[in-house]
Amino acid sequence: MLFSRVHVPGPPLRCPVVALTGDNDPRVSVEGVQAWERETEGPFERHVLPGGHFFLGDHLPLVADLIAAYVPGRTVRTGV
């Protein structure tokens, strides 16, 4: 299903976008993740972490802190 998805351009988002990718992901290139920058008028951050397509499981504390940094009233634990 995901491989048949076709991007339909629309108005840019007005919120922050934080894009995460693994540096060895066979399905999504770093450049492909960077393309999300064009989809927002808000701040954009890209984080490239060690790993493949399922890199998130190896970096859960960091991922949680990256998300918490954008939630008002939340505290970042690891100093990201």
C-alpha positions as CSV (number, residue, x, y, z in Angstrom):
1,M,0.0,0.0,0.0
2,L,2.7,2.5,0.9
3,F,4.6,1.8,-2.3
4,S,1.5,2.8,-4.4
5,R,1.0,6.1,-2.6
6,V,1.3,9.1,-4.8
7,H,2.1,12.5,-3.3
8,V,-0.6,15.1,-3.9
9,P,0.7,18.6,-3.4
10,G,-1.3,20.8,-1.1
11,P,-0.8,23.8,1.1
12,P,2.3,23.6,3.3
13,L,2.0,22.7,6.9
14,R,2.3,25.5,9.5
15,C,3.8,23.4,12.2
16,P,7.3,22.1,13.0
17,V,8.4,19.0,11.2
18,V,11.0,16.7,12.7
19,A,12.1,14.0,10.3
20,L,14.0,11.0,11.5
21,T,15.8,8.4,9.3
22,G,18.3,5.6,9.6
23,D,21.6,6.1,7.8
24,N,21.3,2.7,6.2
25,D,17.6,2.6,5.4
26,P,17.2,0.7,2.1
27,R,13.7,2.2,1.5
28,V,14.2,5.9,2.3
29,S,17.2,7.9,1.4
30,V,18.5,10.8,3.5
31,E,17.6,13.1,0.6
32,G,14.1,11.7,0.5
33,V,13.6,12.5,4.2
34,Q,15.0,16.0,3.6
35,A,12.2,16.6,1.0
36,W,9.8,17.0,4.0
37,E,11.4,20.5,4.5
38,R,9.4,21.6,1.5
39,E,6.2,20.5,3.1
40,T,6.2,23.0,6.0
41,E,6.4,26.8,6.6
42,G,7.4,26.0,10.1
43,P,10.7,24.9,11.5
44,F,12.3,21.8,10.0
45,E,14.8,19.4,11.6
46,R,16.3,16.3,10.1
47,H,18.0,13.7,12.3
48,V,20.0,10.8,10.7
49,L,20.6,8.0,13.2
50,P,22.6,4.8,12.9
51,G,20.5,2.0,11.5
52,G,18.2,0.7,8.8
53,H,14.5,1.0,8.2
54,F,13.6,0.0,11.8
55,F,16.2,2.2,13.5
56,L,13.7,3.7,15.9
57,G,13.7,0.7,18.2
58,D,17.4,1.2,18.9
59,H,17.0,4.9,19.8
60,L,13.8,5.1,21.7
61,P,15.1,7.5,24.5
62,L,16.5,9.9,21.9
63,V,13.3,9.7,19.7
64,A,11.1,10.4,22.8
65,D,13.2,13.4,23.7
66,L,13.0,14.8,20.2
67,I,9.3,14.5,20.3
68,A,9.0,15.9,23.9
69,A,11.0,19.0,22.8
70,Y,8.0,20.1,20.7
71,V,5.3,19.4,23.3
72,P,4.7,22.3,25.6
73,G,5.3,21.5,29.3
74,R,7.4,18.4,28.6
75,T,10.9,17.9,29.8
76,V,13.7,16.5,27.7
77,R,15.6,13.8,29.6
78,T,18.8,13.3,27.6
79,G,19.7,16.9,26.7
80,V,18.8,16.8,23.0
